[in-house]
Amino acid sequence: MKRRDMLGGALGAAAGSLLRPRGGIASVPLLPKTADQLPQPTGTPYPLVALPGKAPMGQVYDIPPNYETPTPHLIGTEHYPFTDNAYYYVRYREASPAQIAPDQLRLQVGGEQAEHAIALTLDDLRSLPKVESGAVGQCAGFGDGLFRPVVAGVPWTKGDLSCARWTGASMRSVLEAAGIKPDAKLVTFRPYGTTIARKKGKYVQTYALASMLHPEAMLAYAMNGEDLTLWNGYPLRVIVPGTYAPSWVKQVETIEIRATWDPADWSEGPAGEDRLLTYSLITDPPDGTRVPVGQAVSLRGLAWDAGQGIAKVETSVDGGSSWQPVQIEPPVGPYVWRVWHQTVRVAAKGQFPVLSRATSADGATQALDVDGKNWNASRTFASILLGVRDETINQPRACPPRGCRRADLRWRYVPRFAWRGSPAGRPGTDRRRAPVRDRRPPQGGSGRRRRRRELHPLPHLEANRHPRRIQQGPVGQRSRQDAAVVRRARQRCRRRQDHPLSPDLLQRAASLRR
């Protein structure tokens, strides 16, 4: 027996077993008639996984640990409007955080431009002048996973972002304790852990000395009044408000005062020079929320910048043709995001996109489209897409309509399959078949161009990372088999109009193949 025939027979048998009760009389399962009975979106497209000491967050990668915050939890409840420590997003380049006991920490401060080398314990750092400041921690690749075509980097969506009130030792005091020579220009930070990269084993970051002498720069040992969590840099990390968080080195081991550039540095230029752009984000409700036609929807969102101050936030329900101002809560600090509220009314059935746009006090307006100046424009993640509730949604049908696209929220298609590599999304030894949901049904045609265009909506899978491998590897070889499975399922639906197969049942049946 050929593999494709066995695969199709297994799917048909599994689907039949789902439809047939013990008594032997086939029956149609009861499906929800309204969107209220359907599972609601979580605010992240990735599976929710809880790390030790953390709440369930979207698992982008597990090695290295990269977990994004679900958008409804960006605004915390314990330390409003800061993100709760349990939901602060996780970003590491090491396979796992280093285990460092508080009494074993020895921060080495020295370098060629230091007057003398010193070693500081955690108690020594707590005795230095204390700095406390709220700051937004945002990844430089914010929203990269939402761009099409797929861009390089970690495929974050909207959750590589958090805000906390940081407490730590003044960076100026630490550097002055070691002495700064006149020719000093740069400060380099080295962590305890080792990255998974082959060429550069340490995640080394270099700041300009002037940035480290800023009053808000610190070596933080607490967030939101508690010790740093292991997943957010315990016991010590760099904090420079107004800059991008990937440069905030976690678990700092060594500080070097230098006059020349360190070749082991990961950056292309001194960190701290790139200030945060002006952004806004709609956190509630999350993408894909279904609401009744004519109902007023309460929106809640965030707006932040590099410390200039948010002047106004606007929303648009017509794609940016017109904008309406929102109500903004009072500021908490210059580097803390502002929470805003707005109410919109859904006018008709179908998809209902809502855009947001922020403007800083210096006139800088949030860019919505990519151009020569805005490499990380925000139209993709400054908007939400509401699916308006329809009383006929998810009703049994004979088969999925061929003309529908993935964006149509009224139908969920038969899952197709792609090969998944290691948990980090790269080729590995863990060769399991993972379901690819909400894919367009085969539209005809074949070959390299069609397969390259039909990429998985979650870009962390290997299929999106290596388009050529789709054509030459197992995914390309299985394309015809998957199409045959869908075709046979449609044929069975047409033959049994009185007992149609719903997409959910086909999806459950296909999951039994794993």
C-alpha positions as CSV (number, residue, x, y, z in Angstrom):
1,M,0.0,0.0,0.0
2,K,1.3,3.4,-0.9
3,R,1.9,5.9,1.9
4,R,-0.6,8.5,0.5
5,D,-3.3,5.9,0.3
6,M,-2.7,4.8,3.9
7,L,-2.6,8.4,5.0
8,G,-6.0,9.1,3.4
9,G,-7.5,6.0,4.8
10,A,-6.4,6.8,8.3
11,L,-7.9,10.3,8.0
12,G,-11.2,8.9,6.7
13,A,-11.3,6.2,9.5
14,A,-10.5,8.8,12.2
15,A,-13.1,11.2,10.9
16,G,-15.7,8.4,10.7
17,S,-15.0,7.4,14.3
18,L,-15.6,10.9,15.4
19,L,-19.0,11.0,13.7
20,R,-20.2,7.6,14.7
21,P,-21.5,7.0,18.3
22,R,-21.3,3.7,20.1
23,G,-24.8,2.7,19.0
24,G,-23.6,2.6,15.4
25,I,-26.0,5.3,14.2
26,A,-24.2,8.2,12.6
27,S,-25.1,11.7,13.8
28,V,-24.0,15.3,13.3
29,P,-22.3,16.8,16.3
30,L,-23.8,19.9,17.7
31,L,-21.7,23.0,16.7
32,P,-21.9,26.4,18.3
33,K,-24.2,28.8,16.6
34,T,-22.8,32.1,17.9
35,A,-19.3,33.5,18.3
36,D,-19.8,33.7,22.1
37,Q,-19.3,29.9,22.3
38,L,-16.1,29.9,20.3
39,P,-12.6,30.1,21.9
40,Q,-11.5,33.7,22.2
41,P,-8.1,34.9,21.1
42,T,-5.3,35.0,23.7
43,G,-3.4,38.0,22.4
44,T,-0.5,35.9,20.8
45,P,-0.5,33.4,18.0
46,Y,2.0,31.2,19.8
47,P,1.2,28.4,22.3
48,L,0.9,29.6,25.9
49,V,3.7,28.1,28.0
50,A,4.5,28.9,31.6
51,L,8.1,29.1,32.6
52,P,9.0,28.5,36.3
53,G,7.9,31.6,38.2
54,K,6.2,33.0,35.1
55,A,2.6,33.1,33.9
56,P,1.6,31.5,30.6
57,M,3.1,33.4,27.7
58,G,3.5,32.9,24.0
59,Q,6.4,30.6,23.3
60,V,8.3,32.0,20.3
61,Y,11.3,29.8,20.9
62,D,12.1,27.6,23.9
63,I,15.9,27.3,23.1
64,P,17.0,30.0,23.6
65,P,14.0,31.1,25.8
66,N,12.0,33.7,24.0
67,Y,8.5,34.3,25.2
68,E,6.2,37.2,24.4
69,T,3.6,38.8,26.6
70,P,-0.1,38.3,25.5
71,T,-1.3,41.8,24.7
72,P,-4.1,41.8,27.3
73,H,-1.5,41.3,30.0
74,L,0.9,44.1,28.9
75,I,-0.9,46.4,31.4
76,G,-0.6,44.8,34.8
77,T,-2.9,44.8,37.8
78,E,-0.4,44.5,40.6
79,H,1.6,47.6,39.7
80,Y,-0.6,49.4,37.3
81,P,0.2,50.6,34.7
82,F,3.5,48.5,34.7
83,T,3.6,45.0,33.5
84,D,3.4,42.3,36.2
85,N,6.7,40.5,36.8
86,A,5.1,37.2,35.9
87,Y,4.1,38.5,32.4
88,Y,7.3,40.5,31.6
89,Y,8.5,39.2,28.3
90,V,11.6,36.9,28.1
91,R,14.5,37.4,25.7
92,Y,17.7,35.4,25.9
93,R,20.4,34.5,23.4
94,E,21.8,31.8,25.8
95,A,20.4,28.3,25.8
96,S,19.2,29.0,29.4
97,P,19.9,31.7,32.0
98,A,23.0,31.2,34.2
99,Q,22.3,30.1,37.8
100,I,24.0,32.6,40.0
101,A,23.7,32.7,43.8
102,P,23.5,36.2,45.3
103,D,26.5,35.7,47.5
104,Q,28.6,34.4,44.6
105,L,28.2,37.5,42.4
106,R,31.4,39.4,41.8
107,L,31.0,42.2,39.4
108,Q,34.4,42.9,37.8
109,V,34.9,46.6,36.9
110,G,38.1,47.6,35.1
111,G,39.5,47.9,31.6
112,E,42.3,49.7,29.9
113,Q,40.8,53.1,30.7
114,A,40.0,52.4,34.3
115,E,42.2,53.8,37.1
116,H,42.1,50.5,38.9
117,A,40.1,47.3,38.8
118,I,37.5,46.5,41.5
119,A,35.1,43.7,42.3
120,L,31.7,44.5,43.7
121,T,29.3,42.2,45.5
122,L,25.5,42.6,45.4
123,D,25.6,44.2,48.8
124,D,28.2,46.7,47.6
125,L,26.0,47.7,44.8
126,R,23.0,48.1,47.1
127,S,25.1,50.5,49.2
128,L,25.8,52.8,46.2
129,P,23.5,55.7,45.3
130,K,20.2,54.3,44.2
131,V,18.4,55.1,41.0
132,E,14.7,54.3,40.5
133,S,13.0,54.9,37.2
134,G,10.1,53.4,35.1
135,A,11.1,52.4,31.6
136,V,9.6,50.6,28.6
137,G,11.6,47.6,27.5
138,Q,11.0,47.1,23.8
139,C,12.8,44.7,21.4
140,A,14.4,46.3,18.3
141,G,12.5,43.6,16.3
142,F,9.1,44.6,17.6
143,G,6.4,43.2,15.4
144,D,8.8,41.5,12.9
145,G,6.8,38.4,12.9
146,L,3.8,40.3,11.4
147,F,5.6,41.5,8.3
148,R,5.0,39.8,4.9
149,P,7.1,38.8,3.3
150,V,8.9,37.3,6.3
151,V,11.9,39.3,7.6
152,A,14.9,38.0,9.4
153,G,15.1,37.9,13.1
154,V,13.0,36.5,15.9
155,P,9.3,36.5,14.7
156,W,7.9,38.6,17.5
157,T,4.3,39.8,17.1
158,K,3.1,42.3,19.7
159,G,4.5,40.9,22.9
160,D,8.2,41.7,22.9
161,L,7.3,44.7,25.0
162,S,6.9,45.4,28.7
163,C,7.3,48.1,31.2
164,A,8.6,48.0,34.8
165,R,9.8,50.3,37.5
166,W,13.5,49.5,37.9
167,T,15.7,50.0,41.0
168,G,19.4,49.8,40.9
169,A,22.8,51.3,41.5
170,S,23.8,54.4,39.6
171,M,26.0,53.6,36.6
172,R,28.0,56.7,37.1
173,S,28.8,55.7,40.7
174,V,29.9,52.3,39.6
175,L,32.2,53.7,36.9
176,E,33.6,56.4,39.2
177,A,34.4,53.8,41.8
178,A,36.9,52.3,39.4
179,G,38.1,55.6,38.1
180,I,37.7,57.0,34.5
181,K,40.8,58.0,32.6
182,P,40.7,61.1,30.3
183,D,40.9,59.0,27.1
184,A,37.9,56.8,28.0
185,K,35.1,56.8,25.4
186,L,33.3,53.4,25.6
187,V,31.9,51.1,28.2
188,T,31.6,47.3,27.4
189,F,29.4,44.8,29.3
190,R,29.8,41.1,29.3
191,P,27.3,38.6,30.8
192,Y,27.8,35.3,32.6
193,G,26.1,33.0,30.1
194,T,27.3,31.7,26.8
195,T,25.2,32.2,23.7
196,I,24.2,29.6,21.1
197,A,26.0,31.4,18.4
198,R,29.1,29.8,16.9
199,K,31.2,32.9,16.3
200,K,30.5,35.0,19.3
201,G,30.1,33.1,22.5
202,K,29.3,36.1,24.8
203,Y,26.6,38.7,24.2
204,V,28.8,41.7,24.5
205,Q,27.3,45.2,24.2
206,T,29.2,48.5,24.1
207,Y,27.7,51.9,25.1
208,A,29.1,55.3,24.6
209,L,30.6,56.6,27.9
210,A,28.3,59.7,27.8
211,S,25.2,57.4,27.8
212,M,26.4,55.6,30.9
213,L,26.9,58.9,32.8
214,H,23.3,59.8,32.3
215,P,21.4,60.1,35.7
216,E,18.8,57.4,34.7
217,A,21.4,54.7,33.6
218,M,21.7,52.0,36.2
219,L,22.7,48.5,37.1
220,A,19.2,47.2,38.2
221,Y,18.7,44.6,40.9
222,A,15.0,45.0,41.4
223,M,11.9,45.4,39.2
224,N,8.5,46.6,40.5
225,G,9.8,46.5,44.1
226,E,11.0,42.9,43.9
227,D,14.2,41.1,43.0
228,L,14.8,40.5,39.3
229,T,13.4,37.2,38.1
230,L,15.7,34.7,36.7
231,W,14.1,35.1,33.2
232,N,14.7,38.9,33.3
233,G,18.3,39.1,34.2
234,Y,18.7,38.1,37.9
235,P,20.7,39.1,39.7
236,L,21.9,42.2,37.8
237,R,21.1,43.8,34.5
238,V,21.8,47.1,32.6
239,I,18.9,49.6,32.3
240,V,19.1,52.7,30.0
241,P,15.7,54.2,29.8
242,G,14.6,55.4,26.3
243,T,16.7,52.9,24.4
244,Y,15.9,49.5,23.0
245,A,16.0,46.6,25.5
246,P,18.2,44.1,23.7
247,S,21.1,46.2,24.6
248,W,20.2,46.0,28.3
249,V,22.7,43.2,29.1
250,K,21.4,40.7,31.6
251,Q,23.4,38.9,34.3
252,V,26.3,41.3,34.0
253,E,29.7,39.8,35.0
254,T,32.3,42.3,33.7
255,I,32.3,46.0,32.9
256,E,35.3,47.4,30.9
257,I,36.0,51.1,30.4
258,R,37.7,51.3,26.9
259,A,39.0,53.7,24.4
260,T,38.6,51.4,21.4
261,W,35.9,49.2,20.0
262,D,35.7,45.6,21.3
263,P,35.7,43.2,18.3
264,A,33.5,40.8,20.3
265,D,30.6,43.3,20.4
266,W,27.4,42.2,18.8
267,S,26.3,45.6,17.7
268,E,27.3,47.5,14.6
269,G,27.7,50.7,16.5
270,P,27.7,52.0,20.1
271,A,24.5,50.9,21.8
272,G,22.4,53.6,23.4
273,E,22.5,55.8,20.4
274,D,19.3,54.4,18.9
275,R,16.4,55.9,20.9
276,L,12.9,54.5,20.9
277,L,10.6,55.6,18.2
278,T,7.1,56.9,18.9
279,Y,4.6,54.0,19.1
280,S,1.1,53.1,20.0
281,L,-0.6,49.8,20.4
282,I,-4.1,48.4,21.0
283,T,-4.0,45.9,23.8
284,D,-7.7,45.2,24.4
285,P,-9.5,43.5,22.7
286,P,-6.9,41.3,21.1
287,D,-6.8,40.5,17.4
288,G,-9.7,38.4,16.1
289,T,-12.2,39.2,18.8
290,R,-15.8,38.7,17.5
291,V,-18.3,41.3,18.5
292,P,-22.0,41.7,17.5
293,V,-22.9,44.2,14.8
294,G,-23.8,47.6,16.1
295,Q,-22.2,47.0,19.5
296,A,-19.9,49.6,21.0
297,V,-16.4,48.2,21.6
298,S,-14.2,49.7,24.4
299,L,-10.6,49.9,23.3
300,R,-7.6,50.1,25.6
301,G,-4.1,50.8,24.4
302,L,-0.6,52.1,25.0
303,A,1.6,54.9,23.7
304,W,5.3,55.5,24.4
305,D,8.4,57.2,23.1
306,A,12.0,57.9,24.1
307,G,11.0,60.3,26.9
308,Q,9.8,63.4,25.0
309,G,6.2,62.9,26.2
310,I,3.1,61.7,24.4
311,A,1.1,64.7,23.1
312,K,-1.9,62.8,21.6
313,V,-3.2,59.4,20.4
314,E,-5.7,58.9,17.6
315,T,-7.6,56.0,16.2
316,S,-9.1,55.3,12.8
317,V,-11.7,52.8,11.6
318,D,-11.4,53.7,7.9
319,G,-7.8,52.7,7.2
320,G,-6.3,56.0,8.1
321,S,-8.5,58.4,6.1
322,S,-9.8,60.1,9.3
323,W,-8.6,60.1,12.9
324,Q,-10.4,60.6,16.2
325,P,-8.7,61.6,19.4
326,V,-8.7,59.2,22.4
327,Q,-8.7,59.8,26.2
328,I,-5.2,59.5,27.7
329,E,-4.5,58.8,31.3
330,P,-2.1,61.1,33.2
331,P,1.7,60.3,32.8
332,V,3.5,58.3,35.4
333,G,7.0,59.1,34.3
334,P,8.9,60.3,31.2
335,Y,9.9,56.8,30.1
336,V,6.7,55.0,31.2
337,W,4.0,54.3,28.6
338,R,0.7,56.1,28.7
339,V,-2.6,54.2,28.8
340,W,-5.4,55.4,26.6
341,H,-9.1,54.5,26.1
342,Q,-11.5,54.8,23.2
343,T,-14.9,53.5,22.1
344,V,-15.8,52.5,18.5
345,R,-19.0,51.1,17.1
346,V,-19.0,48.2,14.7
347,A,-21.1,49.2,11.7
348,A,-21.5,46.1,9.5
349,K,-20.7,42.4,9.2
350,G,-17.3,41.3,8.1
351,Q,-13.8,42.3,9.2
352,F,-13.4,45.6,11.1
353,P,-9.9,46.9,11.3
354,V,-8.9,49.6,13.8
355,L,-5.7,51.7,13.6
356,S,-4.0,53.7,16.3
357,R,-1.4,56.5,16.0
358,A,0.6,58.4,18.6
359,T,2.3,61.8,18.4
360,S,5.1,63.0,20.7
361,A,5.5,66.4,22.2
362,D,8.3,67.2,19.8
363,G,6.0,66.5,16.8
364,A,7.3,63.0,16.0
365,T,4.3,61.0,14.6
366,Q,4.1,57.3,14.6
367,A,4.9,56.0,11.1
368,L,2.4,53.5,9.7
369,D,4.2,52.6,6.4
370,V,7.7,51.6,5.6
371,D,9.9,54.0,3.8
372,G,13.5,55.1,3.7
373,K,13.5,56.6,7.2
374,N,11.1,54.2,9.0
375,W,12.5,50.7,8.8
376,N,10.1,49.4,11.4
377,A,6.8,51.0,10.5
378,S,3.9,50.0,12.6
379,R,0.8,49.6,10.5
380,T,1.0,45.8,11.0
381,F,1.0,45.9,14.8
382,A,-0.7,49.3,15.5
383,S,-4.0,47.8,14.3
384,I,-6.4,45.1,15.4
385,L,-8.8,43.1,13.3
386,L,-12.2,42.5,14.8
387,G,-14.3,39.7,13.3
388,V,-18.0,40.7,13.6
389,R,-20.3,38.1,15.0
390,D,-22.7,36.4,12.5
391,E,-25.5,34.2,13.7
392,T,-24.6,31.7,10.9
393,I,-21.0,31.5,11.8
394,N,-19.5,28.0,12.1
395,Q,-22.6,26.3,10.8
396,P,-22.2,22.8,9.2
397,R,-21.5,22.9,5.5
398,A,-20.9,20.3,2.9
399,C,-17.4,21.5,2.2
400,P,-15.2,24.6,2.5
401,P,-15.8,27.1,-0.3
402,R,-12.8,27.2,-2.7
403,G,-12.8,30.9,-3.1
404,C,-12.4,31.8,0.6
405,R,-9.1,33.1,1.9
406,R,-7.4,32.6,5.2
407,A,-8.4,36.1,6.3
408,D,-12.1,35.0,6.2
409,L,-13.0,34.4,9.9
410,R,-16.1,32.4,9.0
411,W,-14.3,29.2,8.2
412,R,-11.4,27.1,9.4
413,Y,-9.9,24.9,6.8
414,V,-8.5,21.4,6.9
415,P,-5.0,21.5,8.4
416,R,-2.1,20.8,6.2
417,F,1.2,19.6,7.5
418,A,4.8,20.9,7.5
419,W,7.9,19.4,9.0
420,R,9.0,21.0,12.2
421,G,12.6,21.0,13.3
422,S,14.0,21.7,16.7
423,P,12.0,23.7,19.3
424,A,14.0,26.8,18.3
425,G,12.6,26.7,14.8
426,R,15.7,25.5,13.1
427,P,16.5,22.1,11.6
428,G,17.1,19.5,14.2
429,T,16.5,15.9,15.1
430,D,13.0,16.3,16.4
431,R,11.1,15.3,13.2
432,R,7.5,15.6,14.0
433,R,4.6,16.6,11.9
434,A,2.9,19.8,13.2
435,P,-0.5,20.9,12.0
436,V,-0.6,24.1,10.0
437,R,-3.9,25.8,10.7
438,D,-5.9,28.3,8.7
439,R,-4.2,27.6,5.4
440,R,-5.8,28.4,2.1
441,P,-7.1,25.3,0.3
442,P,-5.2,24.2,-2.8
443,Q,-6.1,26.6,-5.7
444,G,-4.6,24.6,-8.5
445,G,-1.2,25.0,-10.1
446,S,2.0,23.6,-8.7
447,G,5.7,24.2,-8.8
448,R,8.2,26.4,-7.1
449,R,6.3,29.7,-7.3
450,R,3.1,28.5,-5.7
451,R,4.8,26.7,-2.8
452,R,7.0,29.7,-2.0
453,R,4.0,32.0,-1.8
454,E,2.0,29.7,0.5
455,L,4.0,30.2,3.7
456,H,2.8,29.4,7.2
457,P,1.2,32.3,9.1
458,L,3.5,31.7,12.1
459,P,7.0,32.5,10.8
460,H,8.9,30.6,13.5
461,L,8.5,27.3,11.6
462,E,11.3,26.0,9.4
463,A,9.2,26.3,6.3
464,N,9.2,30.1,6.4
465,R,12.9,30.2,7.3
466,H,14.1,28.2,4.3
467,P,11.8,28.7,1.3
468,R,14.1,26.6,-0.9
469,R,14.0,23.7,1.5
470,I,10.2,23.7,1.0
471,Q,10.8,22.8,-2.6
472,Q,13.5,20.2,-2.1
473,G,12.7,18.8,1.4
474,P,9.9,16.8,2.9
475,V,7.4,19.7,2.8
476,G,7.5,20.0,-0.9
477,Q,7.3,16.3,-1.4
478,R,4.1,16.1,0.7
479,S,2.3,18.9,-1.1
480,R,0.5,16.6,-3.5
481,Q,-0.3,14.2,-0.7
482,D,-1.9,16.9,1.5
483,A,-3.8,18.2,-1.5
484,A,-5.1,14.6,-2.1
485,V,-6.2,14.4,1.5
486,V,-8.2,17.6,1.2
487,R,-9.7,16.5,-2.1
488,R,-10.8,13.1,-0.7
489,A,-12.4,14.8,2.3
490,R,-14.4,17.1,0.0
491,Q,-15.5,14.1,-2.1
492,R,-16.8,12.4,1.1
493,C,-18.6,15.5,2.0
494,R,-20.4,15.6,-1.4
495,R,-21.3,11.9,-1.1
496,R,-22.8,12.4,2.3
497,Q,-24.7,15.6,2.3
498,D,-26.9,14.5,5.2
499,H,-23.8,14.1,7.4
500,P,-21.3,16.8,6.4
501,L,-17.8,16.9,7.8
502,S,-17.1,20.1,9.6
503,P,-13.5,21.6,9.5
504,D,-13.2,21.2,13.2
505,L,-13.8,17.4,12.9
506,L,-11.4,17.1,10.1
507,Q,-8.8,19.0,12.1
508,R,-9.3,16.7,15.1
509,A,-9.1,13.7,12.8
510,A,-5.9,14.9,11.3
511,S,-4.4,15.5,14.7
512,L,-4.6,11.7,15.4
513,R,-2.0,11.2,12.6
514,R,0.7,12.8,14.7
